[in-house]
Amino acid sequence: VGCGAGASSLALAACVGPGGQVLGVDISEPLIGRARALAPQDTPVLFRLADASSAELPEGAFDILFSRFGVMFFGDPTGAFAHMRRALKPGGRVAFVCWRGAAENDWMRLPMGAIKGIVPPTAPPDPEAPGPFSFGDPGRVARILTAAGFTDFAIAPFDASVPFGEGATRDAAIDDAVKMTFEVGPLSRALADQPDDIRARASAAVRAAFAGRPDERSVMIDSATWIVTARNPAS
């Protein structure tokens, strides 16, 4: 679910048994096109342009529903998970990874801290509105899964140092990290209506924040996620 350019789907396809198949779905046509282009011939994977929360899926057909950072954006998460659960076999599993809080994740904490005093503060977002951190509260995740009909769920924290920006040189990696930060997420919205001089100052501040975290060809940041598993009841 939310397969993007297909990396996770292709990894899962390498694990299925004889006759098994993976279906990757995403709402981005460019990413689905990229995934199809990257899939080697005869790989047991199909990519479909679809919204998993409402797409027609065969009932009781799948052993597992998997997502890597793709389930936090549903307008009605309970309805979405209930819909997807019906596509699972009795006893089938759901497994996904989602972000914890913004303050625990450097890709958000560092740039948002850097622009304080440069960009006028905005109203804090609704923590339950669709977005990367909408599943940050494990209690909310448990309530959603329970209401959607899942049982036997587990929510475990996972912390890791991960590459955020990459490039042929340290400077290129930092530039890539700044570019990604400005293109997506709360920072892009905070800067959307700002004049050029404010944007330039913010860019310099964010670059300085990431400059303290480079590896040889990447910017290494601390990430904090939840690994969530649950089961479709057997009967």
N, C-alpha and C positions, 0 to 999 in steps of 0.2 A: 504494500500500500504506500503510495507516494514514492514510486520506484526511481524517479529521477532518470538519470542516464544509464541505469541498469546495473551498477556495480554489485549491489546486494543480491539482486535477482540472479545474476550470473554466478555468484558464489554459491547461492542455494541450489542452482541447477547442477552444480558439480557434486552435490550431496544426495540427490534423489536416487531412489532405487530404480531397477529396471521397470520401464513403463511409466515412471513418474514424470511430472512436468510442473514447471513454475509459470505462474501468470503474474506479470508485473503491470500495475496500473498507475497512471498519473494523469493529472489534468493539463500538463504542459505538452503541447504538441512538439515543440523543438526538442525537449528532453526525450520524449518517446521516440522521435526520429533518430536521435543520437543513440539511444539504447538499441534500437533495431540494427543500426549500422555497426555497432560494436559486437553484437552477438555472433560468435562463430557459427558457421553452417552446421546443422545437425545438433546444435545445443538444445536440450529439452526446455526451452523457455519461449513464451509468447509475450509480447508487449502490446498493451491496449490503451488507447486514449480514452479515459473514463474517470468519473468521480466515484470512488469506492463507496461513498456514503449512499449512493442512489443507483449505481449501475446494476443492470440485470446480471446476476450471477447465478450459476446453477446451484440449487439448494442441496446442502449436504454433500458437496463435492470435494472439499478441501480438507487436508489433514492439519494444516497450520496456516495461520494468518500472521505475517511478519511485516514489521515496518521499522525503518531507521529514520527517525525524525520526520515522520509523515502523517502522524495522527493528531497533531495539536491544532489543526487549522479548521476543523469541522465546525460549522455554525451550530449544529445540534449534535454534540458528541455522543450522547446517549442513544439517540436515534441512529446515528451512523454505526455505532458498535453493535446495536441490535440487528441492523440490516446485514452487516458483515457476518455476524454470528450465524445467521441462517444459512450461510454458504459453507459453514464448517460441518464436518461429519460429527455425529454424536461422539463426545469424548475428544474432539479436536481441540487444538491449542491455539492461543494467541500469544505472541511474543513481540514486544516492541521496546525501543529505547527512545526516551524523550529527555529534554533538558530539565534540570532542576531550576532553581531561581537565578535570575539575572546576576545578582550580586555574587554568585558562586562561580560564574563563568567569565573567564578573562576576555573572551571575544566581545562581550558586552560591557563588563565592568571597567576594563581599561579605557576604551574610547569614551564612554559616558562620563567617567571620572575626569578625563582629560579636558572635556569641553565645559566643565563647570566654570563659571565666571566669564566664559566667552559667549556662549549661546544662552539666551534667556530661558529660564526653566519653563517646562510645559507641565500640564496636569498629568499626574501619574495615570498610566493606562489601567483599564479594568483588568485585574489579574485573571479573570475567567474569560475574557474576550479571546476569540481565535488568534493565535500567535505562537511564537516559538516557546514561550514560557507559561502557556495556559495550563500545562500539566505539571507545573512545579510543585503543587500541593499534593502529596501522596494521598491524603484523605479524599480529595476531590476525585482523583483517579480511581480510587476504590469505589466511591459512590457511583461513578459513571459505569464501571464494569458490572457492578452488582445490579444496577437498574437495567442494564442491557441484557442481563440474564446469564452472565458468566459466573463461575464459581472457582474455588481453589486458587485464588490469585495470590501472587507474591510480588512485592515491590522492593527492590534492593538498590542501594546507592552504588554508583560506580564512578570512580575518579581516575582521570588519566591526563597525561600531558600529550597534546596532539598538535600537529602542524596546522597553522591557520593560513598563512601566506607562503607562497613558494616562488622561487625564481632561480636564475642561474647564478646570482650573487646575493649577498646579504641585503644590499640596498634594494635589489629587485624584489626580494621576498617581502621586505617591509612595505614597499610601494604596493605590492599585491594585497597585503593585509589591509592597508588603508583603503584601497579601491573597493574591496569587498565590503568593508564596514560602511562606506558611504553609499553603496548601492542597495543594501537591504537592511531591514530591521529598524528599530526605534531611532537610531542615529540619522538615517536617511530622512525620516519624517521630521525629526527635530530641525534639520537643516534645510528642509524643502523651500521655505519662504524667506530664508535669510539672505542678506546682501552678499555680494562677492567678497568683501573684505572680511566679514565674519566667517564665511566658509573657508577662506584661505587661512585665517588664524586657527580655526578648528582643525583643519587638515594638518597643519604644522604640529599642533598639540597632540593629535592622535598619532602622528608619525613618531613623535618623541616617545610616547608611551609604549609603542610597539618596538622601538629601537632597543629597548632594554631586554627584549625577549628573543632575539634571533638565534637560530642555530646557523650552521654553515650556509644552507640554502633554503631556510624556512624560518617562520616565526613560531616558536613553540609556546603554547598557552595551556593553562590549566582548565580542564573541562569537568563539569559535574553533571551527571545524568542519573536517571532512574532506569533500571532494567525491569520490565514488567512482564509477568506471565500470568495466564489464566486459562481456564478450560471451559469448553462448551459441555454442559451436563450430558451424561451418557444417555439419559432418557428424560 
